[in-house]
Amino acid sequence: MKTIKTFVAVIALSFVSFTTFAQSITASASTLDGAEAKIAAQAKQEGAVYKITSARFDNGAMISAELSK
């Protein structure tokens, strides 16, 4: 029983630790490729990876992404 409680605590703390480093960012440009390039540059500067969460193209492109280390 003690092992199960320890396992659950480790899983819960690792999830909290992972979400602490997540950061949402946005970028805009005239094309989707340009906006993604800005996201990639910000991620590289911070030593993080990115996951695009939304993209929109009307009169210009706008991308939202989440950075995580």
N, CA, C and O atoms as CSV, one atom per row, in Angstrom:
chain,resi,resn,atom,element,x,y,z
A,1,MET,N,N,0.824,-1.185,0.000
A,1,MET,CA,C,0.000,0.000,0.000
A,1,MET,C,C,0.875,1.257,0.000
A,1,MET,O,O,0.571,2.236,-0.682
A,2,LYS,N,N,1.964,1.216,0.774
A,2,LYS,CA,C,2.859,2.362,0.823
A,2,LYS,C,C,3.500,2.603,-0.542
A,2,LYS,O,O,3.704,3.749,-0.940
A,3,THR,N,N,3.813,1.533,-1.250
A,3,THR,CA,C,4.411,1.652,-2.581
A,3,THR,C,C,3.452,2.330,-3.549
A,3,THR,O,O,3.875,3.158,-4.356
A,4,ILE,N,N,2.188,1.997,-3.484
A,4,ILE,CA,C,1.185,2.598,-4.366
A,4,ILE,C,C,1.053,4.090,-4.079
A,4,ILE,O,O,0.985,4.897,-5.007
A,5,LYS,N,N,1.016,4.460,-2.809
A,5,LYS,CA,C,0.918,5.876,-2.448
A,5,LYS,C,C,2.141,6.646,-2.931
A,5,LYS,O,O,2.012,7.766,-3.427
A,6,THR,N,N,3.310,6.063,-2.794
A,6,THR,CA,C,4.541,6.705,-3.255
A,6,THR,C,C,4.516,6.869,-4.770
A,6,THR,O,O,4.892,7.920,-5.289
A,7,PHE,N,N,4.075,5.841,-5.475
A,7,PHE,CA,C,3.989,5.898,-6.927
A,7,PHE,C,C,3.027,6.993,-7.382
A,7,PHE,O,O,3.341,7.754,-8.297
A,8,VAL,N,N,1.873,7.074,-6.755
A,8,VAL,CA,C,0.889,8.099,-7.104
A,8,VAL,C,C,1.449,9.490,-6.816
A,8,VAL,O,O,1.237,10.410,-7.606
A,9,ALA,N,N,2.147,9.658,-5.718
A,9,ALA,CA,C,2.735,10.953,-5.383
A,9,ALA,C,C,3.803,11.353,-6.398
A,9,ALA,O,O,3.874,12.518,-6.787
A,10,VAL,N,N,4.623,10.418,-6.826
A,10,VAL,CA,C,5.662,10.714,-7.814
A,10,VAL,C,C,5.034,11.122,-9.139
A,10,VAL,O,O,5.485,12.079,-9.768
A,11,ILE,N,N,4.020,10.424,-9.563
A,11,ILE,CA,C,3.330,10.762,-10.810
A,11,ILE,C,C,2.708,12.154,-10.707
A,11,ILE,O,O,2.837,12.947,-11.640
A,12,ALA,N,N,2.050,12.463,-9.622
A,12,ALA,CA,C,1.412,13.767,-9.448
A,12,ALA,C,C,2.447,14.887,-9.435
A,12,ALA,O,O,2.234,15.924,-10.063
A,13,LEU,N,N,3.550,14.702,-8.741
A,13,LEU,CA,C,4.584,15.730,-8.685
A,13,LEU,C,C,5.289,15.907,-10.020
A,13,LEU,O,O,5.669,17.026,-10.365
A,14,SER,N,N,5.471,14.847,-10.770
A,14,SER,CA,C,6.114,14.993,-12.072
A,14,SER,C,C,5.204,15.741,-13.038
A,14,SER,O,O,5.690,16.489,-13.887
A,15,PHE,N,N,3.906,15.553,-12.926
A,15,PHE,CA,C,2.969,16.294,-13.773
A,15,PHE,C,C,2.991,17.770,-13.418
A,15,PHE,O,O,2.992,18.613,-14.315
A,16,VAL,N,N,3.008,18.103,-12.154
A,16,VAL,CA,C,3.066,19.493,-11.721
A,16,VAL,C,C,4.372,20.118,-12.185
A,16,VAL,O,O,4.384,21.264,-12.636
A,17,SER,N,N,5.453,19.394,-12.081
A,17,SER,CA,C,6.745,19.893,-12.510
A,17,SER,C,C,6.764,20.158,-14.011
A,17,SER,O,O,7.334,21.156,-14.451
A,18,PHE,N,N,6.155,19.288,-14.799
A,18,PHE,CA,C,6.138,19.455,-16.245
A,18,PHE,C,C,5.312,20.673,-16.646
A,18,PHE,O,O,5.727,21.437,-17.517
A,19,THR,N,N,4.170,20.862,-16.037
A,19,THR,CA,C,3.306,21.978,-16.418
A,19,THR,C,C,3.858,23.309,-15.962
A,19,THR,O,O,3.463,24.347,-16.492
A,20,THR,N,N,4.752,23.312,-15.001
A,20,THR,CA,C,5.348,24.552,-14.531
A,20,THR,C,C,6.171,25.212,-15.627
A,20,THR,O,O,6.243,26.440,-15.676
A,21,PHE,N,N,6.786,24.443,-16.498
A,21,PHE,CA,C,7.661,24.977,-17.525
A,21,PHE,C,C,6.926,25.357,-18.811
A,21,PHE,O,O,7.534,25.948,-19.703
A,22,ALA,N,N,5.640,25.036,-18.931
A,22,ALA,CA,C,4.904,25.354,-20.143
A,22,ALA,C,C,4.621,26.849,-20.204
A,22,ALA,O,O,4.288,27.475,-19.197
A,23,GLN,N,N,4.759,27.406,-21.392
A,23,GLN,CA,C,4.543,28.828,-21.606
A,23,GLN,C,C,3.832,29.009,-22.935
A,23,GLN,O,O,4.241,28.423,-23.938
A,24,SER,N,N,2.780,29.804,-22.960
A,24,SER,CA,C,2.065,30.082,-24.200
A,24,SER,C,C,2.623,31.333,-24.858
A,24,SER,O,O,2.878,32.341,-24.198
A,25,ILE,N,N,2.809,31.250,-26.174
A,25,ILE,CA,C,3.299,32.401,-26.931
A,25,ILE,C,C,2.497,32.520,-28.225
A,25,ILE,O,O,1.877,31.556,-28.674
A,26,THR,N,N,2.518,33.703,-28.813
A,26,THR,CA,C,1.879,33.929,-30.103
A,26,THR,C,C,2.843,34.684,-31.003
A,26,THR,O,O,3.742,35.385,-30.538
A,27,ALA,N,N,2.634,34.525,-32.292
A,27,ALA,CA,C,3.431,35.258,-33.279
A,27,ALA,C,C,2.552,35.542,-34.486
A,27,ALA,O,O,1.652,34.767,-34.808
A,28,SER,N,N,2.818,36.648,-35.141
A,28,SER,CA,C,2.066,36.977,-36.347
A,28,SER,C,C,3.035,37.399,-37.443
A,28,SER,O,O,4.118,37.922,-37.178
A,29,ALA,N,N,2.615,37.158,-38.684
A,29,ALA,CA,C,3.408,37.505,-39.866
A,29,ALA,C,C,2.471,37.518,-41.066
A,29,ALA,O,O,1.272,37.277,-40.923
A,30,SER,N,N,3.001,37.790,-42.215
A,30,SER,CA,C,2.161,37.823,-43.413
A,30,SER,C,C,1.833,36.417,-43.926
A,30,SER,O,O,0.849,36.237,-44.643
A,31,THR,N,N,2.660,35.406,-43.560
A,31,THR,CA,C,2.402,34.016,-43.959
A,31,THR,C,C,2.468,33.103,-42.738
A,31,THR,O,O,3.039,33.461,-41.708
A,32,LEU,N,N,1.879,31.925,-42.870
A,32,LEU,CA,C,1.956,30.946,-41.773
A,32,LEU,C,C,3.395,30.482,-41.554
A,32,LEU,O,O,3.815,30.272,-40.416
A,33,ASP,N,N,4.144,30.324,-42.635
A,33,ASP,CA,C,5.553,29.927,-42.503
A,33,ASP,C,C,6.355,30.976,-41.737
A,33,ASP,O,O,7.210,30.634,-40.920
A,34,GLY,N,N,6.081,32.235,-42.000
A,34,GLY,CA,C,6.781,33.309,-41.294
A,34,GLY,C,C,6.460,33.335,-39.817
A,34,GLY,O,O,7.345,33.536,-38.985
A,35,ALA,N,N,5.177,33.131,-39.487
A,35,ALA,CA,C,4.773,33.107,-38.079
A,35,ALA,C,C,5.380,31.907,-37.366
A,35,ALA,O,O,5.815,32.024,-36.220
A,36,GLU,N,N,5.415,30.753,-38.032
A,36,GLU,CA,C,6.024,29.571,-37.408
A,36,GLU,C,C,7.518,29.763,-37.222
A,36,GLU,O,O,8.082,29.288,-36.236
A,37,ALA,N,N,8.162,30.445,-38.142
A,37,ALA,CA,C,9.590,30.715,-38.000
A,37,ALA,C,C,9.861,31.568,-36.758
A,37,ALA,O,O,10.855,31.361,-36.063
A,38,LYS,N,N,8.975,32.526,-36.485
A,38,LYS,CA,C,9.124,33.344,-35.279
A,38,LYS,C,C,8.951,32.498,-34.023
A,38,LYS,O,O,9.698,32.661,-33.058
A,39,ILE,N,N,7.977,31.601,-34.028
A,39,ILE,CA,C,7.759,30.686,-32.887
A,39,ILE,C,C,8.999,29.816,-32.688
A,39,ILE,O,O,9.472,29.652,-31.563
A,40,ALA,N,N,9.522,29.260,-33.776
A,40,ALA,CA,C,10.701,28.391,-33.692
A,40,ALA,C,C,11.903,29.154,-33.152
A,40,ALA,O,O,12.684,28.607,-32.373
A,41,ALA,N,N,12.057,30.408,-33.557
A,41,ALA,CA,C,13.182,31.213,-33.075
A,41,ALA,C,C,13.055,31.485,-31.576
A,41,ALA,O,O,14.047,31.429,-30.849
A,42,GLN,N,N,11.844,31.778,-31.114
A,42,GLN,CA,C,11.644,32.006,-29.678
A,42,GLN,C,C,11.920,30.735,-28.888
A,42,GLN,O,O,12.535,30.781,-27.823
A,43,ALA,N,N,11.466,29.602,-29.410
A,43,ALA,CA,C,11.708,28.331,-28.723
A,43,ALA,C,C,13.195,28.027,-28.657
A,43,ALA,O,O,13.695,27.601,-27.616
A,44,LYS,N,N,13.905,28.240,-29.748
A,44,LYS,CA,C,15.350,27.980,-29.770
A,44,LYS,C,C,16.079,28.888,-28.795
A,44,LYS,O,O,17.001,28.449,-28.107
A,45,GLN,N,N,15.670,30.159,-28.729
A,45,GLN,CA,C,16.308,31.119,-27.824
A,45,GLN,C,C,16.153,30.701,-26.367
A,45,GLN,O,O,17.057,30.907,-25.556
A,46,GLU,N,N,15.005,30.114,-26.038
A,46,GLU,CA,C,14.747,29.696,-24.655
A,46,GLU,C,C,15.149,28.255,-24.399
A,46,GLU,O,O,14.986,27.771,-23.279
A,47,GLY,N,N,15.664,27.557,-25.388
A,47,GLY,CA,C,16.066,26.165,-25.210
A,47,GLY,C,C,14.882,25.249,-24.972
A,47,GLY,O,O,14.955,24.325,-24.163
A,48,ALA,N,N,13.802,25.503,-25.670
A,48,ALA,CA,C,12.568,24.748,-25.469
A,48,ALA,C,C,12.090,24.166,-26.793
A,48,ALA,O,O,12.599,24.507,-27.861
A,49,VAL,N,N,11.118,23.294,-26.702
A,49,VAL,CA,C,10.432,22.784,-27.883
A,49,VAL,C,C,9.056,23.428,-27.925
A,49,VAL,O,O,8.562,23.917,-26.909
A,50,TYR,N,N,8.443,23.430,-29.092
A,50,TYR,CA,C,7.129,24.060,-29.195
A,50,TYR,C,C,6.106,23.123,-29.809
A,50,TYR,O,O,6.435,22.212,-30.570
A,51,LYS,N,N,4.855,23.379,-29.453
A,51,LYS,CA,C,3.729,22.641,-30.008
A,51,LYS,C,C,2.703,23.690,-30.420
A,51,LYS,O,O,2.230,24.455,-29.579
A,52,ILE,N,N,2.359,23.733,-31.685
A,52,ILE,CA,C,1.389,24.707,-32.172
A,52,ILE,C,C,0.002,24.299,-31.677
A,52,ILE,O,O,-0.440,23.169,-31.888
A,53,THR,N,N,-0.669,25.231,-31.021
A,53,THR,CA,C,-2.000,24.957,-30.484
A,53,THR,C,C,-3.101,25.530,-31.357
A,53,THR,O,O,-4.217,25.010,-31.352
A,54,SER,N,N,-2.817,26.596,-32.113
A,54,SER,CA,C,-3.801,27.126,-33.052
A,54,SER,C,C,-3.105,27.974,-34.101
A,54,SER,O,O,-2.036,28.537,-33.863
A,55,ALA,N,N,-3.729,28.051,-35.256
A,55,ALA,CA,C,-3.210,28.870,-36.347
A,55,ALA,C,C,-4.397,29.483,-37.074
A,55,ALA,O,O,-5.442,28.851,-37.229
A,56,ARG,N,N,-4.221,30.719,-37.517
A,56,ARG,CA,C,-5.297,31.430,-38.198
A,56,ARG,C,C,-4.710,32.284,-39.309
A,56,ARG,O,O,-3.643,32.879,-39.158
A,57,PHE,N,N,-5.416,32.333,-40.419
A,57,PHE,CA,C,-4.968,33.152,-41.535
A,57,PHE,C,C,-6.163,33.934,-42.070
A,57,PHE,O,O,-7.063,33.361,-42.684
A,58,ASP,N,N,-6.166,35.244,-41.835
A,58,ASP,CA,C,-7.186,36.137,-42.385
A,58,ASP,C,C,-6.460,37.109,-43.305
A,58,ASP,O,O,-6.129,36.755,-44.436
A,59,ASN,N,N,-6.211,38.306,-42.844
A,59,ASN,CA,C,-5.401,39.271,-43.588
A,59,ASN,C,C,-3.922,39.097,-43.282
A,59,ASN,O,O,-3.075,39.747,-43.893
A,60,GLY,N,N,-3.623,38.243,-42.361
A,60,GLY,CA,C,-2.265,37.910,-41.956
A,60,GLY,C,C,-2.330,36.604,-41.184
A,60,GLY,O,O,-3.418,36.111,-40.885
A,61,ALA,N,N,-1.206,36.055,-40.871
A,61,ALA,CA,C,-1.162,34.785,-40.155
A,61,ALA,C,C,-0.881,35.023,-38.674
A,61,ALA,O,O,-0.102,35.903,-38.309
A,62,MET,N,N,-1.527,34.228,-37.833
A,62,MET,CA,C,-1.290,34.285,-36.391
A,62,MET,C,C,-1.253,32.863,-35.871
A,62,MET,O,O,-2.149,32.063,-36.140
A,63,ILE,N,N,-0.204,32.558,-35.123
A,63,ILE,CA,C,-0.025,31.219,-34.560
A,63,ILE,C,C,0.135,31.325,-33.053
A,63,ILE,O,O,0.860,32.187,-32.557
A,64,SER,N,N,-0.541,30.452,-32.332
A,64,SER,CA,C,-0.346,30.295,-30.888
A,64,SER,C,C,0.362,28.971,-30.671
A,64,SER,O,O,0.071,27.980,-31.341
A,65,ALA,N,N,1.288,28.963,-29.735
A,65,ALA,CA,C,2.045,27.746,-29.453
A,65,ALA,C,C,2.332,27.665,-27.972
A,65,ALA,O,O,2.229,28.652,-27.244
A,66,GLU,N,N,2.694,26.471,-27.540
A,66,GLU,CA,C,3.078,26.237,-26.148
A,66,GLU,C,C,4.514,25.766,-26.123
A,66,GLU,O,O,4.872,24.786,-26.777
A,67,LEU,N,N,5.336,26.473,-25.360
A,67,LEU,CA,C,6.735,26.087,-25.190
A,67,LEU,C,C,6.880,25.219,-23.964
A,67,LEU,O,O,6.252,25.477,-22.937
A,68,SER,N,N,7.696,24.199,-24.060
A,68,SER,CA,C,8.004,23.371,-22.894
A,68,SER,C,C,9.460,22.954,-22.961
A,68,SER,O,O,10.016,22.764,-24.043
A,69,LYS,N,N,10.063,22.816,-21.810
A,69,LYS,CA,C,11.478,22.437,-21.735
A,69,LYS,C,C,11.609,20.965,-21.496
A,69,LYS,O,O,12.724,20.452,-21.403
